[in-house]
Amino acid sequence: MIRHLVRRLALGLVTLVSISFLIYGLIRAIPGTPLTVVVSQTDPSRRLNPADLERMKAAYGLDKPWHQAYFVWLGNVARGDLGRSISRKAPVAQLIGERVGPTLALSAGSLLLTWLLSIPLGLYAAARSGRPDERAIGLVLYMLYSVPTFVAALALQVTFSIWAEGTPWELPLFGMTSGRAHATTAAWLGDVARHAILPLFCLTYVSLAWYSRFINTNLQEVLRQDYIRTARAKGCGPLRVLVHHAFRNTLIPLVTLLGLSLPALLGGSVIIEQIFTWPGMGRLFFESLRERDYPTIMGLTLMFSVLTLAGQLLADILYAWVDPRVSVE
């Protein structure tokens, strides 16, 4: 196990450097620089002269070729410094730290709801295969899966923020809080929860539909195996066969999905966070790309890459833990 982990970590480090090198080259090839964005937003009567622009380029490392600038950035990262945001004038690590909480509030809540609802739905659909109620559930799930998240988000905003205005069903249109002071922590949590209902629903319904169908499909395949017929022949009840014998063998692909979902916990959703102006990682990434904020883009890319590689390693370990026949070696 230790040898396998060391080998995977070494391979992950090489992969991480390769990914960051490629991404750094791509973002430096995007038309425009952080300074062109700053200049475009400057009052025309206070235009910077060429000498000032050159000094700013040198201060932000934009005067070097991109491959040289990459190794300067990589050396700073090795010392634990992710750099300083050009557009926000703050350390990148601080910006990421401020956005982790809001993103986790949505993504962790969505993941928890997805698993809590999809497993019973998948089990029920497998137990009632071919019956009208199972077909109705499948139809509803397919319909949910086919609706784009941005369409659902806009429809929910119109329904619960505009049409329901002034009623008990009214929900906040955007933001994480109402912006007013709260007397207690419970009041603040309640305000955040009300603002999170709509984006949380948008993040959950697609994955709920997909996971439920995934669990049902895997269960249907397992239920056709010989050992399931043997268990039934020995007198095991339908519930015990479904949960104890069949569902345990569907855990292998499920834990793989769980490990691979780790990046999504902190990656956020660019579309949903932008529509609901939720101050999370996805929105920060979108704004950084728009502003050509190279240090912030690279800091976020590095974090997403580390989480992806860690998720793959976690999936391998969980796979071996669930199925003792599989060796991590």
GIJOTA-V305121 format. One record per residue. N is the residue number from 1. RES is the residue in three letters. OMEGA is omega in degrees with one decimal (none if undefined). Layout:
{{N	RES	OMEGA} {N	RES	OMEGA}}
This chain:
{{1	MET	-178.9} {2	ILE	179.9} {3	ARG	178.4} {4	HIS	179.9} {5	LEU	179.4} {6	VAL	178.9} {7	ARG	179.7} {8	ARG	178.8} {9	LEU	177.9} {10	ALA	177.4} {11	LEU	178.0} {12	GLY	178.9} {13	LEU	177.2} {14	VAL	178.6} {15	THR	-178.7} {16	LEU	178.8} {17	VAL	-180.0} {18	SER	179.9} {19	ILE	-177.6} {20	SER	178.4} {21	PHE	-179.4} {22	LEU	-178.4} {23	ILE	179.9} {24	TYR	178.0} {25	GLY	-179.3} {26	LEU	-177.9} {27	ILE	176.1} {28	ARG	178.0} {29	ALA	177.9} {30	ILE	178.3} {31	PRO	-179.4} {32	GLY	177.9} {33	THR	175.5} {34	PRO	-178.0} {35	LEU	177.6} {36	THR	176.2} {37	VAL	179.7} {38	VAL	-178.9} {39	VAL	-178.9} {40	SER	-179.9} {41	GLN	-177.8} {42	THR	176.5} {43	ASP	-178.7} {44	PRO	-179.9} {45	SER	-178.1} {46	ARG	179.9} {47	ARG	177.7} {48	LEU	176.7} {49	ASN	-176.4} {50	PRO	-179.4} {51	ALA	177.7} {52	ASP	178.5} {53	LEU	179.0} {54	GLU	178.1} {55	ARG	178.5} {56	MET	176.6} {57	LYS	179.3} {58	ALA	-178.8} {59	ALA	-178.4} {60	TYR	178.6} {61	GLY	-178.8} {62	LEU	-179.8} {63	ASP	-179.3} {64	LYS	170.9} {65	PRO	-170.8} {66	TRP	-178.6} {67	HIS	175.6} {68	GLN	178.2} {69	ALA	179.2} {70	TYR	-177.5} {71	PHE	171.9} {72	VAL	177.7} {73	TRP	-178.8} {74	LEU	177.3} {75	GLY	177.1} {76	ASN	178.6} {77	VAL	178.8} {78	ALA	177.6} {79	ARG	178.1} {80	GLY	-179.0} {81	ASP	178.7} {82	LEU	178.7} {83	GLY	-177.1} {84	ARG	-179.2} {85	SER	-179.4} {86	ILE	-175.7} {87	SER	-175.5} {88	ARG	176.2} {89	LYS	-179.7} {90	ALA	177.4} {91	PRO	-179.3} {92	VAL	179.3} {93	ALA	178.3} {94	GLN	179.1} {95	LEU	179.3} {96	ILE	179.2} {97	GLY	179.6} {98	GLU	-176.3} {99	ARG	-177.4} {100	VAL	-177.4} {101	GLY	178.1} {102	PRO	178.9} {103	THR	178.7} {104	LEU	-179.9} {105	ALA	178.9} {106	LEU	-172.0} {107	SER	178.5} {108	ALA	176.6} {109	GLY	178.8} {110	SER	179.8} {111	LEU	179.7} {112	LEU	178.5} {113	LEU	-179.1} {114	THR	-178.0} {115	TRP	-179.0} {116	LEU	-177.9} {117	LEU	-174.1} {118	SER	-179.2} {119	ILE	176.3} {120	PRO	178.9} {121	LEU	178.9} {122	GLY	177.9} {123	LEU	-179.0} {124	TYR	-179.7} {125	ALA	178.3} {126	ALA	-179.7} {127	ALA	-176.8} {128	ARG	-175.1} {129	SER	177.1} {130	GLY	-178.2} {131	ARG	-176.4} {132	PRO	-178.9} {133	ASP	178.0} {134	GLU	178.6} {135	ARG	177.9} {136	ALA	177.4} {137	ILE	178.9} {138	GLY	178.7} {139	LEU	179.6} {140	VAL	-179.7} {141	LEU	177.4} {142	TYR	178.7} {143	MET	177.7} {144	LEU	-177.1} {145	TYR	-176.0} {146	SER	-178.0} {147	VAL	177.2} {148	PRO	-175.8} {149	THR	-178.1} {150	PHE	176.0} {151	VAL	178.3} {152	ALA	-179.5} {153	ALA	179.8} {154	LEU	178.9} {155	ALA	179.2} {156	LEU	177.8} {157	GLN	179.2} {158	VAL	-175.0} {159	THR	-170.1} {160	PHE	-179.3} {161	SER	-177.9} {162	ILE	-179.2} {163	TRP	-177.7} {164	ALA	-178.3} {165	GLU	-180.0} {166	GLY	178.6} {167	THR	176.5} {168	PRO	-178.5} {169	TRP	-178.5} {170	GLU	178.8} {171	LEU	-179.0} {172	PRO	-176.4} {173	LEU	-177.5} {174	PHE	178.7} {175	GLY	179.5} {176	MET	176.3} {177	THR	179.1} {178	SER	178.6} {179	GLY	179.5} {180	ARG	179.9} {181	ALA	-179.7} {182	HIS	-176.8} {183	ALA	-177.0} {184	THR	176.0} {185	THR	179.0} {186	ALA	178.5} {187	ALA	177.9} {188	TRP	178.6} {189	LEU	177.6} {190	GLY	178.5} {191	ASP	178.1} {192	VAL	-179.1} {193	ALA	178.9} {194	ARG	179.4} {195	HIS	-175.1} {196	ALA	-173.6} {197	ILE	-175.7} {198	LEU	177.8} {199	PRO	178.5} {200	LEU	177.3} {201	PHE	-179.0} {202	CYS	179.4} {203	LEU	-171.4} {204	THR	-166.2} {205	TYR	-179.7} {206	VAL	179.7} {207	SER	176.7} {208	LEU	179.1} {209	ALA	-176.9} {210	TRP	-178.5} {211	TYR	-179.7} {212	SER	177.8} {213	ARG	179.3} {214	PHE	179.8} {215	ILE	-179.7} {216	ASN	-179.2} {217	THR	179.3} {218	ASN	178.1} {219	LEU	179.0} {220	GLN	178.6} {221	GLU	-179.4} {222	VAL	-177.3} {223	LEU	177.4} {224	ARG	-178.5} {225	GLN	-176.6} {226	ASP	-176.1} {227	TYR	175.1} {228	ILE	176.2} {229	ARG	177.2} {230	THR	179.2} {231	ALA	178.2} {232	ARG	-180.0} {233	ALA	179.1} {234	LYS	175.2} {235	GLY	177.9} {236	CYS	180.0} {237	GLY	-178.2} {238	PRO	-179.1} {239	LEU	179.8} {240	ARG	177.9} {241	VAL	-176.0} {242	LEU	-173.7} {243	VAL	-172.1} {244	HIS	-174.8} {245	HIS	-174.3} {246	ALA	-173.4} {247	PHE	179.4} {248	ARG	-179.5} {249	ASN	173.0} {250	THR	179.7} {251	LEU	-176.8} {252	ILE	176.4} {253	PRO	-179.5} {254	LEU	180.0} {255	VAL	173.9} {256	THR	176.7} {257	LEU	179.7} {258	LEU	178.2} {259	GLY	-178.7} {260	LEU	178.3} {261	SER	-179.5} {262	LEU	179.2} {263	PRO	-178.2} {264	ALA	-179.7} {265	LEU	-179.2} {266	LEU	-179.6} {267	GLY	-178.8} {268	GLY	178.8} {269	SER	-177.0} {270	VAL	-174.8} {271	ILE	-176.1} {272	ILE	-179.5} {273	GLU	178.2} {274	GLN	-179.0} {275	ILE	-177.2} {276	PHE	-176.2} {277	THR	178.0} {278	TRP	-172.7} {279	PRO	-176.9} {280	GLY	-175.6} {281	MET	-179.9} {282	GLY	179.6} {283	ARG	177.2} {284	LEU	179.9} {285	PHE	179.0} {286	PHE	-179.0} {287	GLU	179.3} {288	SER	176.6} {289	LEU	-179.4} {290	ARG	-177.4} {291	GLU	-177.1} {292	ARG	-178.9} {293	ASP	-173.0} {294	TYR	-178.5} {295	PRO	-179.8} {296	THR	178.2} {297	ILE	-178.6} {298	MET	177.0} {299	GLY	178.3} {300	LEU	178.6} {301	THR	178.4} {302	LEU	-179.8} {303	MET	179.9} {304	PHE	-179.5} {305	SER	178.3} {306	VAL	-179.9} {307	LEU	178.6} {308	THR	179.5} {309	LEU	177.5} {310	ALA	178.1} {311	GLY	177.8} {312	GLN	177.8} {313	LEU	178.0} {314	LEU	178.8} {315	ALA	177.9} {316	ASP	-178.8} {317	ILE	178.6} {318	LEU	178.8} {319	TYR	179.5} {320	ALA	-179.5} {321	TRP	-179.8} {322	VAL	-178.6} {323	ASP	-177.7} {324	PRO	179.0} {325	ARG	-177.4} {326	VAL	178.0} {327	SER	178.7} {328	VAL	179.1} {329	GLU	none}}
